[in-house]
Amino acid sequence: MRARRRPKERAPRRQRVSKPIRSCIACRNRNEQAAFWRVVVAGGETKLWTKQAVGRSAYVCRNSKCLQAAMTAERLKRSLKATIDGDSMRALRQELECKLR
């Protein structure tokens, strides 16, 4: 007759909480998603979103240097794979600059 084995006591599993890592389209800095502004093209409109939104998006660091680089080098247009008219670009730039202050 064989002896019964005792079940091994397992150490409690740690829940790993991973946060989404994104990169800035201007400086290529990688950080958590919360460290960036999210610019979304949805329904033909380009907007700044802080909540969830459906559509193609790009991330920009929350500083003026990256904001200027993203706007002047047309990296935003390339990242979003969409043409952004001048009025939308000006409105987006004003919205982002207001957030900087």
N, C-alpha and C positions, 0 to 999 in steps of 0.2 A: 504494500500500500504506500502510495506516494504522499508526501507531506504537502499540504496546501500552501501555496505562496501568498504572502501578504501583498496586497496591492501597494505599489510604490506611491508615496506621497509626492505629488507634483508641486513644484513652486508655482505660485499664481502667475499667470501670464500678464505681462505688461502690455497695455494698449498703446501702440505707437500712434501718436497723432501727427500726421504729416500735413503740412500746409503747402498749398500750391506755390511752386517757384516759377517766377516769370522773369523776363529780361526786358530792359528798356530798349526801345528802338533807336535811341540816340547814342547812348554810351555803352550799351550791351552789358550793363551791370545786372547781375542776377540777385534777386532777393525775393522775399515773400510777397504774395500778391497784394497785400494791404499796403505795401510801401510805394505803390505806383498809382497813377491815375489811369483809368481804363477808358480808351476812346473806342466807340463802337459805331460801325456802319450798319444800320438796320432800316430797312424800308426806304433806302435811298437817302436817309438823313445821317449826318455825322454828329454824334453827341458824346458828351462826357457822362459816363455812368459810374455810379458808386455801388449800385445794386446789381443783381443779376439781370442780364439782357441777352437776347438771342441775336446773333449776328457776328460778323467778322470783327475782331478787336485787336488793338495794339496797346501796349503799355508804355507810359512815359514816367520817368522819375519826377518826384515832386519838388523840382528846383528849376530856376529860370534858365540855367545853362542848357539843360537837356530839352526844355520846352522850346527854346530858340533853335537848337540843332534839329529837333524833330520837324519844326515848321519850315525852316529855310532850306534844308537839304532835300525836301520833299520825301523824306523817309516815311512820313505818315501815309502819303499816297501809295507808296510802294508796299508798305506793310499791310495796309487795308485792301490792297488790290482793287482800288476804286478811284474814280476821278472825283475830286472834291472841288466844287466851284469856289470862287473867291469870297462870296458872301458867307458860305458855311465855314470857310477857313477863318475868316475874320471873327465870326461869332464864337467859334471854338476857341480861338486865341484869347479873346476877351474873357470868356468864361474861365479858362485856365489861369489867366493872369489875375483875375479876381480871387481865385482860390489860393494863389500864392501869397496874397496880402494878409 
